[in-house]
Amino acid sequence: MTNTAELLADDPIWLVLIKVVVIFAFLVVMTLFSIWAERRVIGRMQHRPGPNRAGPFGLLQSLADGLKLAFKEDIRPVLADKWVYFLAPVISATPALVAFSVIPLGGEVTVFGHQTALQLVELPVGLLVVLACASIGVYGIVLAGWSSGSPYPLLGSLRSAAQVISYEIAMGLSFVAVIMYAGTLSTSGIVEAQKGGWFALLLPFSFLVYVVSMVGETNRAPFDLPEAESELVGGFHTEYSSLKFALFFLAEYINMVTVSALATTLFLGGWHAPWPLSSIGGGVLDTGWWPVLWFLGKTLAFLFFFVWLRGTLPRLRYDQFMNVGWKFLVPLSLLWIIAVTVIRALRNNDAVTSQQFLIAGGVVIAVLLVATFLIPDRKVPESDGEVPLAGSGYPIPPLDLEVPKAPPRRSAVHTGAQAAPAGQLPGEGAGSTKEEPNGSV
């Protein structure tokens, strides 16, 4: 057992309950804060104020929105499957809460005279728990779309199933290199393995793949295809309202916090202080309650990255989005794992020194840059009078398109009635009778 596992094994039941309540409260508060920060940041990007009425700087706006959702009318469609329709939001929100239980928030601390670690549970397969929770969460989305009894939520849920499968494979492959260097699947063990340097610098491609995958996994812009309101109304939660819709909203933002905390744990040293601060006083800033501050700072940086993407990039087309996952991230991740395996084998056998490795890496990067500049641009085929097509074969309207004139209104001859003179209603012409309200003529 690791030192963290031994500390957590001695936790009394009251301390475990305190940690559960604190983690739940932390995730709910982070959800409210994330919603407020997202609206403020995007408002600043778009040169508008954002929420600024409810409370100072609009801080109570998210709380007001939550209360409004709670008091909205709860409507269930007639064709909906009652129990599945009710359980789907619960299935979507619960794994998001459970996944955070294996994330280490700090080192050893003293709580009411008891020595413990700032982590709920320590498992030798902590990373697999996170992946399992992410896999179960999509069942809530799929069941919500199927049980609503409407075609648009069903299409959104099917999109989500395909999306999560493709990007979860890429996310799992980004973990492989981290596991190889850390030598463990335990989250606390991975954090301890980064004392000498962050894996984001040592394994940059794995870090980039994980960043892209975590955005696709959480259905966030520009990868929010399952709830594309421009084509699917609202996606899988179109038929939901009140607290059930609030649970989907809560699950999305808790997933954002969880994947951001996991990125901090795997690639940014976890709760360890950044390099300039970690050397102060022999590492005194990595003791006590200081690590919580560094962990929160790194997690908030990833949350800001989510907001930045939403305010900057447009939504991708679905075929483009799937091509990125299957044709780019997965094959390159497999090649990267092979390269990391070969490099580690050579270094462990002392066949290649660090200096030789850096020189070889620089040569490869230089060759790739030169090849990029030497590759000629693709020639645009000349138009032969056919209908031009977009990049993926979708027809686009011609550039000289003219809107035809509106056809004339149908005449009285086609309708079987004569046109009435001006100021006279149809049917009130000569020889016609008008029935009075009392039935007389």
N, C-alpha and C positions, 0 to 999 in steps of 0.2 A: 504494500500500500504506500502511496505517496504521502508526503507530509500533510498536504491539503485534505486527502481522504481520511487520514487519521484524526485530524481536527474536527472534520464534519461528522465522523462516526461517533464522537463523544458529545455532540450537541444534544441538550435536553429538548423535550418536546415543546416547551414554551418558546425556546429560541428558534426552533424550526417554524413555528406558527408566526412568530414575529417576522422572520425572513419572507414567508409567503405573503403576508399582508403588505410588507414594505415593497416587495417586487410588484405586486398587483397595483398598489397605489402609484408606484413610480411609472408603470406603463400607462395607466390612465391619465396621469398628469402630463406625461410626455406626449400623449395623444392630443390633449387639449392645447398644449404649448405648440406642437407641430402644426396643428390646423391654424392657429393664430399666426405663427411665424410664417407659414406658407402664404397666407393672404397678405401679410404685411410686406414680405420680400417681393412677391410678384407684383403687388401694387406699386412698390418703389421702382421696380424694373419697367413698369408700364406708365410711369409718371402719374400715379394717382395715389391717394393717401392710404387706402385699405381701411380695415375696421378701426374706428377711432371714437366711437360714441359710448359703447358699453364699458364702463370702467376706465381707468387711466390707460391711455394708448390702446384702447379697445381690448384689454386683456380679458375681460369677462364676456367677450363676444362668443367664444367657443362654448363656454358654460351655458350661455343663453340659448345657443343653437341646440345643445344637448337637451335642455329642458323643453324646448319647443318640440323636438322629436318625440320626447316621452309623452307629451300630451296630445299628439296628433292621433287622428282616428286610425285604428288598426283594421285594415281592409284585407280580406282574403278572397281571391277570385273564386268564382263558382266551380271552375274546372280544376282547381288546384287539389293536389293530394294533401289532405289535412296534416297528417303527422310528419311526412317528409318535408312539407313546406315550413312547418314549425321548427324542425330539428336542423335544417340546413344552416341557418345563421349561427346556431350554437356550435355545430361541427366546424364551421369556418373560423370562429373566434377562439375556441378552446386550444387547438394546437399552437396558435400564435402565443398564447400565454405560457404553455408548457415548455416551448422551445427555449425560453429565456432562463429556465431553471439551471441549465448547465453552463451559463456564461459567468466567468469569474469577474467580479466587479473590483476586487482589490486583494491584498495579501492578508496577513494575520492582524487581527484587531482584538480588542477586549470590549465585550458587551456585557454590562452589569456584572463585571468581575469574572466573566467566563471567556477563555481564549477560544477564538473561532476564526474561520476564514469567511471573507465576503463572497460567498457562493452558496447556493441552496443545496445542490447535490454535485458530487464528483464521481463521474463514471469513466471507466477505461475506454468506452466507445461514445464519448460525448458528441463527437461530430455526426455519428450515425443517428443519434437522437434528433439533432437539428434537421437532418435530411428527412427523417421519417415524419417529423411534425410538418415540414413543408409539403410532403407528399399527401398527408391526410387532409391538410387544409383545403386542397383543391376539390376534395369530395364535397365540401359544403357548397362550393360554387356550382359544381356539376349538378348536384341534387336540387339546388335552388332553381336553376334553369329548367330542369326536367319537371319538377313538381308544380311550377307556376301555371302550366296548362296554356302556354302562349308560345308562338314560334320565335319571337325575338329573344326572350330570355334563353330559350333552348339553343339558339345559334350562338349566343354569347357564352354559354357554358361549354359548348363543344369547342369553341375557339380557345377557351381557357385551358381545357384539358390538353389540347395539342400544344399550346404555348408552354405550359408548365412542364410537360414531359420533355420537350426539346431543350429548354433552358435549365432544367434540373440536371440533365445529363452533363451539360457544359459546366454547371456549378460543381457537380461531384468530381469531374475531371480536374478542376482547378484545385481541389483539396489534395490530390494525390501527391504533387510535388511538396506541398507543405508537410504532409505526413511522412514523406521520405526523409526530409531534413530534420523534422522534430523527433521522429522515431516513435510516435505515439498518436493515438486517436483522442486522448484526453485533452480537453480545452485548457486546463491549468498547466499541463505538461507542455503544450504548444507555446503558451505565454512564457514559461520559464526558458524554453529553448531560444527565445528572442532577446535574451539579455545582451548578447554580443552584437545584435543588429536585427533590424526589422526584415521580415520576409518579403515585404513590398519592394525592398531594394535588391534583395538576393534573388527573388523570383518575380520579376516585373510582369512577365506575360501571364502567370497565374493570377496575379493581382488584377490585371486589366480584364481577364476573362471573368473573374468573379464579380467585378464591378458591373459589367454589362449584364451578367446573368442575374444579379440580385435585382436590377431594375426590371428585367423581364419577369422574374419570379413573383414580384409584388404587384404586377399589373399597373405599373406607374408609367406616366408619359415619359418618352414617346412610344412606350410599348403597352399602352392601355387599350389594346384591341378588344378584349372581352366586353368592355363597357363603352364601346365607341358610340357616343350619342348621335353622331352624324348619320349612322346607318342602322344602328340597333336600338334606337330610342334611349335606353339606359343599360342595355346588356342584361346580365343574369339577374340583376336586382330590380328590374323594371316594375314588377308586380308587388314589391315590398314597400312597406311604410312603417311609421312609428318606430318602436324599439327594435323590431327585426331589421329594419334598414340601418338603424344605429349600430347594431352588432356587426354588420358588414363594414360599415365605416370604421368602427373600432378595430376590426381585424386587419384592415388595410394598413392603418397607421401603426398598429403594434407590430405587424410584419416588417414595416419600414425600420422601426427601432431595433427589432431583433436582428435583421440582416446587417444593419449598420454596426451593432454591437459585435456580431460575429466577424465582420470585416476588421474591426479594431482588434479582436482577439487573435485572428489568424495572421494578419499582415502588418499591423501597426504596433506590435509589442504589447497589446492588451493594456493592462493598468500600469505598465512601467512608464516612467517619465521620459520625455524626449531627450535626445542626446545631450544638449548643453546643460539641461537641468539634472540629468541623472548622475552627473559627475560632481555635483555640489555636495560637500560634506560627506563624501564617501557613500553616496546613495541614500542620504537621509530623507530625500523627497520620495523615495519608494517605500517608505515605512508608514505605519499608522493609517490615518484616513486620507493622506495625500493622494494615494493611487485612485481613489474615487473621482477626484477632480480631473486627473489626466484621462481617465476612462470616459467621463462625460464629455470632455472637450473633443476627443477624437470622434465619439459617436455623433455629437452635434455637427461636426464638420461633414460627416456623411449625410446627415439629414439635410443640411444646407445644399449639398450636391444634388439630392433628389429634387428639391425645390428649384434649384437653378436649371436643371434639365427641363422641368415642366414649363418654366417661363421662357425657355430659349428655343427648344426644338419642336418642330411640328410632328404630328402623329405619323408613323410609318404606315405604308400599305401592308396588308396582311402577308402577301406573298414575299415581300421584301423582308419582313420581320422573320418569317420562318426560314428564309434562305440564309440570313445571318447566323441563325442558330445551328442549322444542320450542315450547311456548306462551308462555313467559315470557322465558327468557334469550336465545334467538335473535332474536325480533322486537325486543325492547328494545335488543339490541346493534346491530342494523341502524339503528334510529332514533338511537342514540347516535353512531354513525359519521357519519351525515348531519349531526347537530347539530355535531359537532366539525369537520367539513369546512367548514360554513358559517361557524362562528366563526373558524376560521383564515383563511379567505378575506377576511372582513371586517377582521380585524386586520392582515393583510398589506397590504391596500389603504388602511389608516388610515381606514376608514369608521367604525369604532367604537373609542373609547378604552377603556382598562382600567377606568376609573371607570364609564363607561356600561355596560360589560359586567357589572360587579359589581352595579350597580343593577338591570339587567334580570334578572339571575339571582335576586336577592333578591325581586323582584316575582313572578317565576314560582313560586318556592318558597312565597311567601305565598299566592298564589292556589290552589296545590295543597293547602296545609294547610286553607284555608277550605273548599274543595270537599270535602275529606275529612270535615270535621265536619258539613257541611250535607247530605251524602248520607244519606237515611233508612235505617234498618236494614231488612233484608229481613224481611218478615213470615213467620212460620212457618205453613204451611197447617194448618187444623184437620183432625183425624183423622176420616176417614169410614168407619172400620171395616176398611180395607184393611191389608195387611201393610206396616208401615213400612219404608222403604228408607234406606240410608246415603247419604252425600254423592254417591257415584259410581254409585248404583243397585244396591248390594249389599244383599240382604235381611238383616235382623237379627231375632233372636228377639223375640217379644212380651214386654212387661214382666211380665205375669202368667203366665208360663210355669211349669207344674208338671210335674215329672218323674213319669211314670206308674209305677205299682207294678210290681214284677217279676212276670212270669207264673209260675203254679205249675209245679212240675216235672212232667214227663211221667209219667203213671201206668203201672203194669205192663200195663194193658190195651192201651195204645198201643204199648208195646215188645214185646208178644207173650210176656212172661214174667210169672210170678206173683211177688209180693213175698215175700221170704224172711223168716221170723221173726227176731226180734232175736237176735243172736249166731250166726246161721247164714248162711253164704255163699250167694249165688245158685246154684241148681243142685244144692244139697245137701239138698233136701226129701225127703219120703217117696217111696220107690220109685226114688230116684236112686242111681246107683252112682258111686263115686269111684275113678278109676284111680290106682294107686300109681306112684311113680317108676319101679319096675322092670318095669312093664307088667302086673302082676297086678291082679285086681279084688277 
